[in-house]
Amino acid sequence: MDTCRVPENASKCSGNTMECFMVLSTQTQKISIGILCGLFGTMCVFENSLVLYLIFSSPGTRKKPSYLFIGSLALADILASIIFVCSFVNFHVFNDTGFSKEMFLLQLGGVNTSFCASLSSLLLTALDRYLSISRPSEYKLLMTRKRAWTALAALWLTCATIAYLPLLGWNCCVLDSTCSELFPFVDDNYLSGWICFIVVLLGCIIYAYAHVLWRARQHVAYMEKQQAQAGKQNSRMRMDVMLAKTLVMVLAVLMLCWSPVLVLMIYSIFSKLSAHLRKVFAFCSTLCLLNSMVNPIIYALRSKELFSSLRRVVSRFRRQLKVSEESPEAESTHKSSVIETVCEDTHTIGYSPVPRDGSGCRFEPVTLRVSNPAPSGAAAVTSRGDGGVLRAAMAAMAALCVLCVLCVAAALGPALAAHRYRPDWASLDARPLPAWFDRAKVGVFVHWGVFSVPAWGSEWFWWDWQGLHDAAYENFVRRRFPPGTTYADFAPRFTAHDFQPRQWAQLFQRAGARYVVLTTKHHEGFTNWGSPVSWNWNSVDTGPHRDLVGELGEALRESNLRYGLYHSLMEWFNPLYLADKENHFKTQSFVSKKMMPELYDLVLKYKPDLIWSDGDWEAPDSYWNSTSFLAWLYNDSPVKDTVVVNDRWGQGCSCHHGGFYNCADKYRPGTLPGHKWEMCSSLDKLSWGYRSNMNLAEVMDEMSMIEELVQTVSLGGNYLLNVGPTKEGVIVPIFQERLLALGRWLDTNGEAIYESQPWRVQMENTTDTVWYTSNGPVVYAIFLLWPRDSVLQLSSPIPSPRTQVTLLGLAGTLEWQIVPGKGMLITLPSVLPSPLPQSGWTVKLEDVK
């Protein structure tokens, strides 16, 4: 679908709507995201944990407000990495929707809290640097440790409050407002407010650092002037100036990483995002992790105190490794070396070592020196060696960052590295079926065309009349139509005067359908859109003079329903097809001039979610060029990541090749198939198209309809239920009543149908009226007949002491017991509550095996 914006109705907050936000449909994209998140997340946690250790392991740094704020920034980045990676990978890579709206908003709040705290910590650091440079004499009085901790507590509390507002009620489900296109359940107005908050934070940070840089530049110019007058050269810079420039680098990286995400967020508020842009947003989100990973590298490269602390940690670690291999004299030498090294390090922060008792050193403040004394002896070797190691480590980390940036750049163009499908069945059959189809479970089929005008016999009217010359059909035409009537004369009577696509969409939505398949062209060859290669035999040039395919597609997508297009490969009486058939399909004039141009036109113009192919059985797939078309569809079409196809692409393909399997009309497998399949059935038992002479006994009743649905879903299939509108575009009341009955049943029992999976047992061993489905650890037993004594016997589930049993649509739990030899006995209500459907009920079993 082109948009994730959900209409204002109850279904927008159901679990199935989350599939719209799962934009990574190919295995290559999921692997790319998994690798990026794993790499960036792991490095981010490791590096920021190291920064926290260096800050709080040193008495000097942990007492300074500047480093408290940097510590808060590192902590926020750690939390953001852990929560973001776990939730992001679980959602986009593993496509897990087995959690509630509240759990999703809880995870989203955790991510938002961490990222907001990261930015806010950077703002406090900016204010700290601003005070240290603009008011140096009052800095220690203004910025105390107590005030720093108070500011950090207020910061985290504010960020958490803002981040968890959707969980507290500011979401589109509670407010019944417009949902965001980027985040499930998030209100568009909340997203706008959150973006404003982030932009204000960034603006304050930029404003503060502009002043910091300006004052730092003034300070450097003043020091250079003083040194020039004194004839001295100072190779060292004040700590506050160095730290200011360090944090400006942090800000620059932050802006580069966050800008694409913020731009797409802002764009989504004012305009609809395409599927491609939502995919770009998913990959750009990993740049936030890259930002959190780069920050500690900048600290280590630019902050002298952190660098010195890191060098001492490395020196200590190296000495501990050697201590077991050296003599006591060497260990004594090491102790002396430690004293010398520590004393020498004090030159970097403006203190002079003075010997005390011959065993240590004490520190006295001195004027900042031009250069450090050259280290000597073992200390000098250790200092130089550690410096080389650290510089090499920093260079390696910087190289790693460059590599990660290149990975992100490659990920942003996944098409460059996407798997290419070859035009052969071995390659095409290996394509994973887009997840939305299996989750949908229920669809509506619509057979509509010129055959709706005679409305007699079936949709094969033309073939039975003039192909088989069936006497019944010939007599019917003579009785009902003027002499000399041809099938082409029916087209102007196909008016669609009463066709209201939005009413159709609302009806299908209330019926519980998640996708709709419309006949764009049946075997008669008439197209329900303005086909460029079907002149004067289409719904735009004659009959309705309307683009029926386009109008219904627009209405369905407004109702958040997936759109499928039925298309017949063959045409009974097309001269090009008949010529190819006469040549035993050695020529392909019909395929190249008629069939293929129409298929490409349908895909490019309407971007369907599903292509339901038919009319393939007379010729092999090599004649239809099926594999070439499917390779283009999967590799280069605008719907390559989301489109689903069936198995009717040539002789021998059915039930063997393609996306999901139809196998045959009204196909029912006896056991659980090993491949995703679909059962297509029709409310009119004798026809797929509308028949004016249909009677009530020939219409499927509610019980039969629900039985077909339950059995199909229990065996892992989808259920596609057909209706045939009249030539005026009316779905007759009896069909509407049946569809609405199905919708009412799904309102109560849909939890056991949508997004479900087959259980280890599909049908109860003791009866064929109890069928099972599952969703994660929950098992659903759907029984089609109400037990006479209101006691349901189930022999397949194995309960535990924690097992809970509920009847969908009824509050409270049900009593149950284990009876040896009979299994699980569930006591149902003695009187069936009236709101529940009168055919087919579901018990929900939790904690069973």
Stockholm file with secondary structure:
# STOCKHOLM 1.0

chainA/1-849         MDTCRVPENASKCSGNTMECFMVLSTQTQKISIGILCGLFGTMCVFENSLVLYLIFSSPGTRKKPSYLFIGSLALADILASIIFVCSFVNFHVFNDTGFSKEMFLLQLGGVNTSFCASLSSLLLTALDRYLSISRPSEYKLLMTRKRAWTALAALWLTCATIAYLPLLGWNCCVLDSTCSELFPFVDDNYLSGWICFIVVLLGCIIYAYAHVLWRARQHVAYMEKQQAQAGKQNSRMRMDVMLAKTLVMVLAVLMLCWSPVLVLMIYSIFSKLSAHLRKVFAFCSTLCLLNSMVNPIIYALRSKELFSSLRRVVSRFRRQLKVSEESPEAESTHKSSVIETVCEDTHTIGYSPVPRDGSGCRFEPVTLRVSNPAPSGAAAVTSRGDGGVLRAAMAAMAALCVLCVLCVAAALGPALAAHRYRPDWASLDARPLPAWFDRAKVGVFVHWGVFSVPAWGSEWFWWDWQGLHDAAYENFVRRRFPPGTTYADFAPRFTAHDFQPRQWAQLFQRAGARYVVLTTKHHEGFTNWGSPVSWNWNSVDTGPHRDLVGELGEALRESNLRYGLYHSLMEWFNPLYLADKENHFKTQSFVSKKMMPELYDLVLKYKPDLIWSDGDWEAPDSYWNSTSFLAWLYNDSPVKDTVVVNDRWGQGCSCHHGGFYNCADKYRPGTLPGHKWEMCSSLDKLSWGYRSNMNLAEVMDEMSMIEELVQTVSLGGNYLLNVGPTKEGVIVPIFQERLLALGRWLDTNGEAIYESQPWRVQMENTTDTVWYTSNGPVVYAIFLLWPRDSVLQLSSPIPSPRTQVTLLGLAGTLEWQIVPGKGMLITLPSVLPSPLPQSGWTVKLEDVK
#=GR chainA/1-849 SS CCCCCCCSSGGGGSGGGGGGGCCCCSHHHHHHHHHHHHHHHHHHHHHHHHHHHHHHHSHHHHTSHHHHHHHHHHHHHHHHHHHHHHHHHHHHTSCCCCSCHHHHHHHHHHHHHHHHHHHHHHHHHHHHHHHHHHSGGGHHHHSCHHHHHHHHHHHHHHHHHHHTHHHHTCBHHHHTCCBCSSSTTBBHHHHHHHHHHHHHHHHHHHHHHHHHHHHHHHHHHHHHHHHHHHTCCCCCCCHHHHHHHHHHHHHHHHHHHHHHHHHHHHHHHHSCCCHHHHHHHHHHHHHHHHHHHHHHHHHHHHCHHHHHHHHHHHHHHHHHHHHTTSCHHHHHHHHHHHHHHHHHHGGGGTEEEEEETTTEEEEEECCCCSSCCCCCHHHHHHHHHHHHHHHHHHHHHHHHHHHHHHHHHHHHSHHHHSCCCCSSHHHHTTSCCCHHHHHHCEEEEECCSGGGTTCCSCTTHHIIIIISCCHHHHHHHHHHSCTTCCGGGGGGGCCCTTCCHHHHHHHHHHTTCSEEEEEEECTTCCBSSCCTTSTTSBTTTSTTCSCHHHHHHHHHHHTTCEEEEEEESCCTTCHHHHHHHHTTTCCCHHIIIIIHHHHHHHHHHHCCSEEEEECCTTSCHHHHTHHHHHHHHHHTSTTTTTCEECSCSSTTTTTTSSSSBCCSTTCCCSSCCSSCEEEEEESBTTCSSCCTTCCGGGBCCHHHHHHHHHHHHHTTEEEEEEECCCTTSCCCHHHHHHHHHHHHHHHHHGGGTTTCBCCSCSBCTTCSSEEEEEETTEEEEEESSCCTTSEEEESSCCEEEEEEEEETTSCSBCCEEEETTTEEEEECCSSCCTTSCSSCEEEEEEEEC
#=GC SS_cons         CCCCCCCSSGGGGSGGGGGGGCCCCSHHHHHHHHHHHHHHHHHHHHHHHHHHHHHHHSHHHHTSHHHHHHHHHHHHHHHHHHHHHHHHHHHHTSCCCCSCHHHHHHHHHHHHHHHHHHHHHHHHHHHHHHHHHHSGGGHHHHSCHHHHHHHHHHHHHHHHHHHTHHHHTCBHHHHTCCBCSSSTTBBHHHHHHHHHHHHHHHHHHHHHHHHHHHHHHHHHHHHHHHHHHHTCCCCCCCHHHHHHHHHHHHHHHHHHHHHHHHHHHHHHHHSCCCHHHHHHHHHHHHHHHHHHHHHHHHHHHHCHHHHHHHHHHHHHHHHHHHHTTSCHHHHHHHHHHHHHHHHHHGGGGTEEEEEETTTEEEEEECCCCSSCCCCCHHHHHHHHHHHHHHHHHHHHHHHHHHHHHHHHHHHHSHHHHSCCCCSSHHHHTTSCCCHHHHHHCEEEEECCSGGGTTCCSCTTHHIIIIISCCHHHHHHHHHHSCTTCCGGGGGGGCCCTTCCHHHHHHHHHHTTCSEEEEEEECTTCCBSSCCTTSTTSBTTTSTTCSCHHHHHHHHHHHTTCEEEEEEESCCTTCHHHHHHHHTTTCCCHHIIIIIHHHHHHHHHHHCCSEEEEECCTTSCHHHHTHHHHHHHHHHTSTTTTTCEECSCSSTTTTTTSSSSBCCSTTCCCSSCCSSCEEEEEESBTTCSSCCTTCCGGGBCCHHHHHHHHHHHHHTTEEEEEEECCCTTSCCCHHHHHHHHHHHHHHHHHGGGTTTCBCCSCSBCTTCSSEEEEEETTEEEEEESSCCTTSEEEESSCCEEEEEEEEETTSCSBCCEEEETTTEEEEECCSSCCTTSCSSCEEEEEEEEC
//
